[in-house]
Amino acid sequence: MAAQLSIVVIMAIIAIVVVGMASYSIGLRDGEADRHSGIGKISDMELLFMQDSERNVAVYTLLESLPAPVVVCDAYGATLFTSRHLDSTIWEDGRLVDSEILGMLSVVSDSGTSRTRRMSPDDGDTWYAVTVASVGDGLFSVTFLDVTDQVTFERTRRDFVTNVSHELKTPAGAISLMAETITDCADDPEAVKHFSERISKESARMSELIAKLIELQKTQVIVPDGSLEPIVVSDVVKSAADELEAQIANKSITLSLNLDPHVTARIQTDALRSAVKNLIENAVRYSNTKGRVGVTVDCNDGGARIRVVDNGIGIPIAEQKRIFERFYRVDRGRSRDTGGTGVGLAIVKSVVEEAGGTVSVWSRPSEGATFTIQLPPAISDSEAAEAAAEAR
Ligand code: ADP
């Protein structure tokens, strides 16, 4: 929808620019034609892109500043104007060379109706919504709107649904199987106890997964830039740690907090609490009994830095780049016992990136792990502009 809207806006700008330039160039063309009587065959549009007047330069600059590259060409792809460098699989030596685009040009030239098609010049790394439209005088505009993010999002959403279905199917299948087994061995109290305990465990896993998915979904609510007031980071970190009191006590973990109360950040309180809670929860989950977990908040690079350190089992280096992916668990077998859904770190990443920050990990197996959230300075763009104006 957003991509379609962008295409409409860009096409409208190109149309306005081209019509404006065309009407301006008619006067020039008449003058030129008078001077060079043989040049009468040059169209308004062609002349338009041949003129180097001050006004045309301004219009070229405008076309170059559009978010999508634009090409103006004839029905065979010979270009009069290219607003930006294009991949050689699309454009080479003054011509459009992509066979799909040349086909679209031919169709639009016959029908007069514009066409849009998605294509990827590099086998799926970049995606464009390519729109071909007639701009009159036998010329056409070809616009390349980058829709890579949209395509990636659609693919991620598809994978996500597949993964969620798979993650829920496994415990649901186990529960149904064990319920059947209980019916079959109703006269064996030991077996009934064993299977009902396992049913409780599997349903707890399902509930945890559903709760995490709801949490993940909540963190993905987009808030307009600049609409958030700075919050005191240490208060949020403290409340996240308080919520985990029972888990910390159960494993006799020593938790130490070192929180600078002056550090602020522009981020949604609930989202930050959820991110920090997930990190502390992991630090506790992947620590041995009587382990040590430390949480610090300080100012770094003008922004808030939150660190969660543990001396637990650690993460193999080869796994570290994958742990922020949704549903990724280093040891699936183990997580059946320890709990865990593989969604916690995806929540952390989503929250932190939404706030313009980063999350990183340092870890060595058997030594422990340190997760660091770095948030940008709490100063807003308008405050920065005011401060700059005052300094001048
Ligand atoms: P989970 O719910 O399984 O903990 P996460 O997304 O929070 O899912 O974490 C992904 C994986 O990263 C975990 O399964 C675990 O293997 C590893 N991990 C995360 N935090 C730690 C930690 N502090 N120590 C060791 N391993 C960790």
Boltz pocket constraint, residues with backbone or C-beta under 6 A from the ligand:
constraints:
  - pocket:
      binder: B
      contacts: [[A, 278], [A, 279], [A, 282], [A, 283], [A, 286], [A, 310], [A, 312], [A, 313], [A, 314], [A, 315], [A, 323], [A, 324], [A, 325], [A, 328], [A, 329], [A, 330], [A, 331], [A, 335], [A, 339], [A, 340], [A, 341], [A, 342], [A, 343], [A, 344], [A, 345], [A, 346], [A, 368], [A, 369]]
      max_distance: 6.0
